[in-house]
Amino acid sequence: MLPVIYADEFLDHKTGRYHPEKPERLTAIVNTLKAATFAEKIVWRSPTPAAEKSLLMPMLLKAHTPAYINKVKEIASTGGGYLDGDTPVSPRSYDVALLAVSAWLDGVDNVLATANPAFVLSRPPGHHAESDAGMGFCLFSHAAIAAFYALEQPGINRVAILDWDVHHGNGTQAIVETHPQIAYCSLHQYPCYPGTGKASERGFYDNVLNLPLPPGSDITVYQPLWAQRVIPFLAKFQADLLIISAGYDANAADPLASINLQPKDYALFTDHCLGLTRKILFGLEGGYDFDTLSQSVLATIESCLG
């Protein structure tokens, strides 16, 4: 059995008709998972209401400044607006973003309680959100917040974040690279938005591994990097929990980048991670072609179910 943490409220973050990060992304995934041959092995869980998650705000404040959090809240409460040209805030976006954070924290709780994977199916995404600014469709930095939260739990001394979204998680890296108990690894297209993630960026404690990939790269380019760089980096760090910023926009059909992966490739990625630990929290980031996005999540979860 594998828990999927999801709420229909995640559809209430409205981005506009032509924005690629739209509610239908989640609808497509949910419909695909409910029609899967292994659908009975998926346990659907609702996230804890944000107001009931006592550590939510303290953890949010570890990643983001009070001024930025209040800015998102104010824009939403006054009818909506934009954090930058790509990042809309609708009237319900602040509450939805807090619920997404709560879902990721629930995911941490679930993985640590069972020592088995869980998948958080939430939006808006998070890995571009910096401590004092939202950008790239992202409001709050879920993976970083989840890592800080995990470190508050008994027996958790080290947390690794693996980001396989096609875009570099500039926000996640900036927030966690000063923390020796957190490692960050990213495979991403370069050059590409947001222009960060050079191989020379190693973190403050040699705790960052960036693997920039040229446009057109496919699984034959990824596989040696997994074997020679990603797995050794994660194995050496010996994390007590692995958090995956699971973006699926490196698919060949995705409109926002130029990497040529296929949905089945994410099953291979997942198998690599399961070879290191079963204590894995997957959380949705990007992926904007509904079909390959859905099939890639399906492949990830099927791999976890073995």
C-alpha positions as CSV (number, residue, x, y, z in Angstrom):
1,M,0.0,0.0,0.0
2,L,1.2,3.5,-0.7
3,P,-0.3,6.7,0.7
4,V,-1.1,9.6,-1.7
5,I,-1.8,12.8,0.2
6,Y,-4.2,14.9,-1.8
7,A,-7.1,17.4,-1.4
8,D,-9.5,18.9,-3.9
9,E,-8.6,22.3,-2.3
10,F,-5.4,22.2,-4.3
11,L,-7.5,22.9,-7.4
12,D,-8.5,26.3,-5.8
13,H,-5.1,27.9,-6.6
14,K,-6.2,29.6,-9.8
15,T,-3.5,30.7,-12.3
16,G,-5.6,31.7,-15.3
17,R,-6.7,29.9,-18.4
18,Y,-3.4,30.0,-20.3
19,H,-1.0,29.4,-17.5
20,P,0.8,26.0,-17.7
21,E,0.6,25.4,-13.9
22,K,-3.1,24.8,-13.8
23,P,-5.5,22.7,-11.6
24,E,-6.1,20.2,-14.5
25,R,-2.6,18.9,-13.8
26,L,-3.8,17.3,-10.6
27,T,-7.1,16.2,-12.1
28,A,-5.3,14.3,-14.8
29,I,-3.0,12.5,-12.3
30,V,-5.9,11.6,-9.9
31,N,-8.0,10.2,-12.8
32,T,-5.0,8.1,-14.0
33,L,-4.2,6.7,-10.6
34,K,-7.8,5.8,-9.8
35,A,-7.9,3.9,-13.1
36,A,-4.6,2.1,-12.5
37,T,-4.4,-1.7,-12.3
38,F,-3.0,-1.3,-8.8
39,A,-5.6,1.4,-7.7
40,E,-6.6,-0.7,-4.7
41,K,-3.0,-0.4,-3.4
42,I,-3.2,3.4,-3.2
43,V,-4.5,4.8,0.1
44,W,-5.8,8.3,-0.4
45,R,-5.2,10.6,2.5
46,S,-6.4,14.2,3.1
47,P,-3.8,16.6,4.5
48,T,-4.1,17.9,8.0
49,P,-5.8,21.4,8.0
50,A,-3.0,23.9,8.2
51,A,-4.4,25.4,11.4
52,E,-4.1,22.0,13.2
53,K,-0.5,21.5,12.2
54,S,1.3,23.1,15.2
55,L,4.8,23.2,13.7
56,L,3.7,24.4,10.3
57,M,4.2,28.1,10.9
58,P,7.5,27.7,12.8
59,M,8.8,25.5,9.9
60,L,7.6,28.0,7.3
61,L,9.5,30.7,9.1
62,K,12.7,28.6,9.0
63,A,12.5,28.9,5.2
64,H,10.8,32.2,4.5
65,T,10.9,35.7,5.9
66,P,7.8,37.0,7.8
67,A,7.6,39.9,5.3
68,Y,7.4,37.5,2.4
69,I,4.8,35.3,4.0
70,N,2.7,38.3,4.9
71,K,3.1,39.6,1.3
72,V,1.5,36.4,-0.1
73,K,-1.2,36.5,2.4
74,E,-2.0,40.2,1.7
75,I,-2.1,39.7,-2.1
76,A,-4.5,36.8,-1.7
77,S,-6.7,38.6,0.8
78,T,-7.0,41.7,-1.5
79,G,-8.3,39.7,-4.5
80,G,-5.1,38.3,-6.0
81,G,-2.2,39.5,-8.1
82,Y,1.3,38.5,-9.1
83,L,4.6,37.8,-7.3
84,D,6.4,38.0,-10.6
85,G,5.4,37.7,-14.2
86,D,5.0,33.9,-14.0
87,T,3.7,33.5,-10.5
88,P,0.0,34.4,-9.9
89,V,-1.7,34.6,-6.5
90,S,-5.5,34.1,-6.5
91,P,-7.8,34.8,-3.6
92,R,-7.5,31.2,-2.2
93,S,-3.8,30.8,-3.0
94,Y,-2.4,31.6,0.4
95,D,-4.6,29.1,2.1
96,V,-4.0,26.5,-0.6
97,A,-0.2,27.0,-0.3
98,L,-0.4,26.5,3.5
99,L,-2.4,23.3,3.0
100,A,0.3,22.1,0.5
101,V,3.0,22.7,3.2
102,S,0.9,20.7,5.7
103,A,0.5,17.9,3.2
104,W,4.3,17.7,2.8
105,L,4.7,17.6,6.6
106,D,2.1,14.9,6.8
107,G,4.1,13.0,4.2
108,V,7.2,13.2,6.4
109,D,5.2,11.9,9.4
110,N,3.9,9.0,7.3
111,V,7.2,8.0,5.9
112,L,8.9,8.1,9.3
113,A,6.0,6.1,10.9
114,T,6.0,3.4,8.3
115,A,9.6,3.4,6.9
116,N,8.0,3.3,3.5
117,P,7.4,5.8,0.7
118,A,4.5,8.3,0.4
119,F,3.6,10.7,-2.4
120,V,2.3,14.2,-1.9
121,L,0.1,15.3,-4.8
122,S,-0.2,19.1,-4.2
123,R,0.1,22.4,-5.9
124,P,1.3,25.1,-6.2
125,P,4.9,23.7,-6.7
126,G,7.7,25.0,-4.4
127,H,11.3,24.5,-5.4
128,H,11.8,27.9,-7.1
129,A,10.5,29.9,-4.0
130,E,13.3,31.7,-2.3
131,S,13.3,32.9,1.3
132,D,11.9,36.3,0.4
133,A,10.4,35.8,-3.0
134,G,8.1,33.6,-4.9
135,M,8.9,32.8,-8.6
136,G,8.6,30.2,-11.3
137,F,5.0,29.3,-10.3
138,C,6.2,28.6,-6.7
139,L,4.9,30.2,-3.5
140,F,6.5,28.2,-0.5
141,S,9.6,26.0,-0.6
142,H,8.0,22.6,0.4
143,A,11.0,20.4,0.1
144,A,13.2,22.7,2.3
145,I,10.4,23.1,4.8
146,A,9.8,19.3,5.0
147,A,13.5,18.8,5.5
148,F,13.6,21.3,8.5
149,Y,10.5,19.6,9.9
150,A,12.1,16.1,9.6
151,L,15.1,17.3,11.5
152,E,12.8,18.1,14.4
153,Q,11.7,14.4,14.7
154,P,13.4,11.9,16.9
155,G,16.3,10.0,15.3
156,I,16.5,12.1,12.2
157,N,19.9,13.8,12.0
158,R,20.4,14.1,8.2
159,V,18.0,14.7,5.3
160,A,18.7,14.6,1.6
161,I,16.7,16.3,-1.1
162,L,16.9,15.0,-4.7
163,D,15.4,17.3,-7.3
164,W,14.8,15.6,-10.7
165,D,12.6,18.4,-12.0
166,V,13.9,19.7,-15.4
167,H,14.5,23.1,-13.8
168,H,17.1,23.8,-11.1
169,G,15.5,24.2,-7.6
170,N,17.2,27.6,-6.9
171,G,15.0,28.3,-4.0
172,T,15.5,24.9,-2.3
173,Q,19.3,25.1,-2.8
174,A,19.5,28.7,-1.5
175,I,17.5,27.8,1.6
176,V,19.3,24.6,2.6
177,E,22.9,24.9,1.4
178,T,23.9,26.6,4.6
179,H,22.7,23.6,6.7
180,P,25.2,20.8,7.2
181,Q,22.4,18.3,8.1
182,I,20.7,18.8,4.7
183,A,22.1,17.7,1.3
184,Y,20.7,18.8,-2.0
185,C,21.2,17.1,-5.4
186,S,19.7,18.3,-8.7
187,L,19.6,17.0,-12.3
188,H,18.4,19.7,-14.6
189,Q,18.6,21.2,-18.0
190,Y,21.2,23.9,-18.5
191,P,20.9,26.5,-19.8
192,C,17.3,26.8,-18.8
193,Y,15.1,28.7,-16.4
194,P,16.1,30.0,-13.8
195,G,19.8,30.0,-14.9
196,T,21.2,28.7,-11.6
197,G,22.6,25.3,-10.8
198,K,26.1,25.3,-12.1
199,A,28.3,22.3,-11.3
200,S,30.6,24.6,-9.4
201,E,27.9,25.3,-6.8
202,R,28.8,22.9,-4.0
203,G,27.0,24.3,-0.9
204,F,28.7,25.6,2.3
205,Y,29.5,22.1,3.5
206,D,30.1,20.3,0.1
207,N,26.4,19.3,0.6
208,V,25.2,20.4,-2.9
209,L,25.6,18.4,-6.1
210,N,24.4,20.0,-9.3
211,L,24.3,18.0,-12.5
212,P,23.5,20.3,-15.4
213,L,22.4,18.6,-18.6
214,P,22.4,19.9,-22.2
215,P,19.1,20.2,-24.1
216,G,18.3,17.0,-25.9
217,S,19.6,14.7,-23.1
218,D,17.8,11.4,-22.7
219,I,18.0,8.4,-20.4
220,T,21.4,7.3,-21.9
221,V,22.8,10.6,-20.6
222,Y,21.1,10.3,-17.2
223,Q,22.0,6.7,-16.4
224,P,25.8,7.2,-16.0
225,L,25.2,10.2,-13.9
226,W,23.0,8.2,-11.6
227,A,25.5,5.5,-11.3
228,Q,28.6,7.6,-11.0
229,R,27.4,10.8,-9.3
230,V,23.9,10.8,-7.8
231,I,23.9,7.4,-5.9
232,P,27.5,7.8,-4.5
233,F,26.7,11.4,-3.3
234,L,23.5,10.3,-1.6
235,A,25.0,7.1,-0.2
236,K,27.9,9.0,1.3
237,F,25.6,11.5,3.0
238,Q,23.7,8.6,4.7
239,A,20.5,10.5,5.2
240,D,17.8,9.3,7.5
241,L,15.1,10.5,5.1
242,L,15.2,11.2,1.3
243,I,12.9,13.9,0.0
244,I,12.3,13.9,-3.8
245,S,11.2,17.1,-5.6
246,A,9.4,15.0,-8.2
247,G,9.0,17.2,-11.2
248,Y,8.1,15.5,-14.5
249,D,8.8,18.2,-17.0
250,A,12.0,16.5,-18.3
251,N,9.6,14.4,-20.4
252,A,10.2,14.8,-24.2
253,A,6.5,15.9,-24.6
254,D,6.7,18.7,-22.0
255,P,6.3,22.2,-23.5
256,L,8.6,24.0,-21.0
257,A,11.9,22.4,-21.6
258,S,14.0,20.3,-24.0
259,I,15.0,17.1,-22.2
260,N,13.9,13.8,-23.8
261,L,12.9,11.4,-21.0
262,Q,10.0,9.1,-21.2
263,P,7.5,8.3,-18.4
264,K,9.0,4.8,-17.9
265,D,12.4,6.4,-17.1
266,Y,11.0,7.7,-13.8
267,A,10.5,4.0,-12.7
268,L,14.2,3.6,-13.1
269,F,14.9,6.7,-11.1
270,T,12.6,5.5,-8.4
271,D,14.3,2.1,-8.3
272,H,17.7,3.7,-7.9
273,C,16.3,5.6,-4.9
274,L,14.6,2.6,-3.4
275,G,18.0,0.9,-3.6
276,L,19.3,3.4,-1.1
277,T,16.3,3.6,1.3
278,R,12.6,3.1,1.5
279,K,12.2,6.2,3.6
280,I,11.3,8.4,0.7
281,L,8.9,11.3,0.5
282,F,7.9,12.1,-3.1
283,G,6.3,15.6,-3.7
284,L,5.0,16.9,-7.0
285,E,6.8,19.8,-8.6
286,G,6.6,20.5,-12.3
287,G,5.2,18.6,-15.3
288,Y,3.0,20.4,-17.8
289,D,2.0,17.8,-20.4
290,F,-0.9,16.1,-18.8
291,D,-0.5,12.7,-20.3
292,T,3.2,12.2,-19.7
293,L,2.9,13.9,-16.3
294,S,0.2,11.4,-15.3
295,Q,2.0,8.4,-16.7
296,S,5.3,9.4,-15.0
297,V,3.6,9.6,-11.5
298,L,2.0,6.3,-12.3
299,A,5.4,4.8,-13.1
300,T,6.9,6.2,-9.9
301,I,4.2,4.8,-7.7
302,E,4.1,1.4,-9.4
303,S,7.8,1.2,-8.8
304,C,7.3,1.9,-5.1
305,L,4.7,-0.8,-4.9
306,G,7.1,-3.3,-6.4
